Amino acid sequence: MEVLGQCSTTKARFGKLSLPHQVVDTPVFMPVGTQGTL
């Protein structure tokens, strides 16, 4: 993972995650589906 920026106050970061098939910009919103939400 390549960190492109970081907040000095909160330490929040953003960057790029290189996978074999694509590059993913972070942070990423990933909704999680469980049996309770379906």
Secondary structure, 3 states (H helix, E strand, C coil): CEEEEECCCCCCEEEEEECCCCEEEECCCCCCCCCCCC
